[in-house]
Amino acid sequence: MAPRQPDRVVDPVGQRVRVRYAKRHRMRFASHRDYQRALERAIRRAGIPVAFSAGFSPHPRISYAGAAPTGMASEAEYLEIALAAALDPGLLRRRLDACLPDGLDVLEVVQAGPGSLVERLEASDWRVDLAGVDPTEAARAVVVFLAADEVLVSRLTKNGTRTVDARRPVILLGVDDTPDGVGPTDDSSSPACAILRLVVRHTIPAVRPDDVLSGLRRAADLDLPVPATVTRMAQGPLDPDGRRVLDPFTPDRDLSPAADGRWTAGCEQSRDVVGGDAGRT
């Protein structure tokens, strides 16, 4: 009988970093497991000193927070990585971004401060492109939807059909007359395309943009000639008025090592990427 292998010791954590990344174009159709594999391969190729768990089959210590549903793009996906050794967040961003496939783009990396990242993600701000829908008709449907006290819709899950109230978690819903240009196609500028902006509070069970679209069909007979294209624009805590989604990295930036002069160049580059063109650099 082969000798018993000694139990593996958990890697010490030298640093925790939090990553904001985008899921764009064809990558919006990738499942959570697909881009989890892509990320882990990219971490190995980039030589990032990730810490591993103990046990018979060690895994990289990566925590995912608030992943967008399959089929939906996002400019605000988040995860946290435990590192076995400290690394400049700006350098980590550049290395990891260079090793990811097109459509997965690292936008910002910060050193993790105290508190839970998941608890900061209270709501999401979505852009919903409705090709073939007149904005006037979409506005009419929005008024009807918001006037309802309850809009029950059915969702098919792995455990069967579930009924959720699509109205209760909706904080803000309206037709966007001034889109910010992050949409997926040029059709959004056409008069035959309505663009909705939707802010939804994270609840259990979660209410997703497709649930709200089902609610618009049910409550206001809104016809969608083609499937909607959905992009998450922001995810984070709500402002004191409860209507605007804030940046969840703000507390981490206030406590980052850049405050005492370390890693300043890397952190400033990361902020420039988010504040300007959020694409690959």
Number of C-alpha atoms within 10 A of each C-alpha: 3 4 5 6 7 8 9 13 11 12 18 13 16 14 17 22 21 23 22 20 24 24 24 19 16 13 20 22 15 16 14 14 9 11 17 14 11 14 19 17 14 19 20 13 14 17 11 18 19 23 23 21 16 14 12 10 8 14 13 17 17 21 13 16 15 18 13 21 16 12 16 23 28 25 25 23 22 25 18 21 21 23 22 18 15 16 17 19 26 20 18 23 23 20 18 21 23 17 18 20 13 14 17 24 23 29 26 28 28 28 24 22 18 9 10 9 22 17 11 17 22 19 25 27 25 24 25 24 23 25 23 19 20 15 20 12 15 22 18 14 22 20 14 13 23 19 11 11 9 15 20 17 20 14 14 9 8 6 6 7 10 12 12 19 19 25 22 17 18 21 17 15 19 17 20 17 12 8 14 8 10 12 19 14 12 9 15 19 16 11 13 13 18 25 27 22 21 21 27 27 25 18 12 8 10 14 20 19 25 18 20 23 21 19 25 25 16 16 20 17 13 18 16 15 10 10 12 19 18 23 26 23 21 22 28 25 22 20 11 7 6 14 16 18 21 19 15 21 21 12 13 18 18 11 15 20 17 18 11 9 9 12 17 16 14 20 23 13 18 21 17 13 16 16 10 8 11 19 16 15 11
